[in-house]
Amino acid sequence: MPVGLVLLVLMTRVVPDRPGQPGSGIDIFGALLATATAASAIYGLINAGDHGWSVPMTLGPLAAGFALGIVCVVYERAITRPLLDPALLVRRPIAAGPC
């Protein structure tokens, strides 16, 4: 957490804003949504290994991760400068990864 906060402060000083362009700067809300999505899903998967798949301690975080993932995708598609341009995922080398 402290490293993330330091990087956030540094990014706001190093990454230049583009004045006059809508949506310029860092998409902090999108970054928080993506982080919450991944953290919730990972927490649910860890709980599945410890407590099983059918307990609320597993299903709750997994459901929250799924819901947050949908919110994140909808939000990122709606803004003008998303964290990741969806057009990049159409390119096979990027979508498939280093195979």
N, C-alpha and C positions, 0 to 999 in steps of 0.2 A: 504494500500500500504506500509506504513512503516513497519508494522509487517511482511509482506511478504518478504521485502528486508532483514530484520534482520534474518528471518528464513533461507533465501537463503545463507547468509554469514555463519550462524552457521552450516548449513548442509554441506557446502563444507569443514568445519573444523572437523566435527564430523563423517560423513559418510566416511569410509576408501575407498580409491581407491585400486583396485586390480591390481598391476603392472603386466605387461606381458599378460594381458587378453584384447582382443579387445573389445571395447565398455564399458570399465570399467568406473565407476564414475556415476555421475548423468546425466540423460537425460534431460538437460535443454531445448533443442529445443522442445522435446516432451511435456514437462510440459507447455511451453508457448503455443504450439498449442492446447492442451487440455483446458487450461484456456481461450484462445481466443474463442474457440468453445462454451464453456459454457456461457461465458459473452455475446457473440453475440446472442445466442439463447434466453437467459434470457431477454436481452434488447428488442429483437423483441417481446417476449411474453408480456412484460410490456407495450410496445407501443400498442399492440393489444387491451389491456384493456382500454387504454386511447384514442386511435384514430381510432380504428377499424382494421379489418383484411386486407382491400384492399388498404391501403395507403402505399406509398413508405417507410414511417418511420417504418412500420411494416415488409413489405415484404423484404426490403433490408437487415436488420440485420438477419432475419430468413434465407434468401438465403445464406448470408455469413456464418452463423452458420452451415448450411447444407454442404456447400462447404468445410469449415474448418474441419468439422467432417470427411469428406471423406479423405481429405489430412492427417489428424491425423491418421486415421486407416491405410492408405497405408504406411505412414512413420513408424508407430509402428510395422507393420508386416515386414518391410524391415530391421530393425536394429536387432543387435544380443541381446541386453539387453533392451527390451521395459519397459515402466513404469508399464504396467500390462501384465503379460503373458497371451496371448489369450487362452492357454490351461486351465486356471482357469475357464473361462466362460462355459466350457463344463460340469463342475461339477454342478449338480442341486442345491445344497444348496447355492452356490455362485451366480449362474445365477438368481435364483428365489428370493433371498433375504430372510429376516426373515418372512416367512409366517406361 
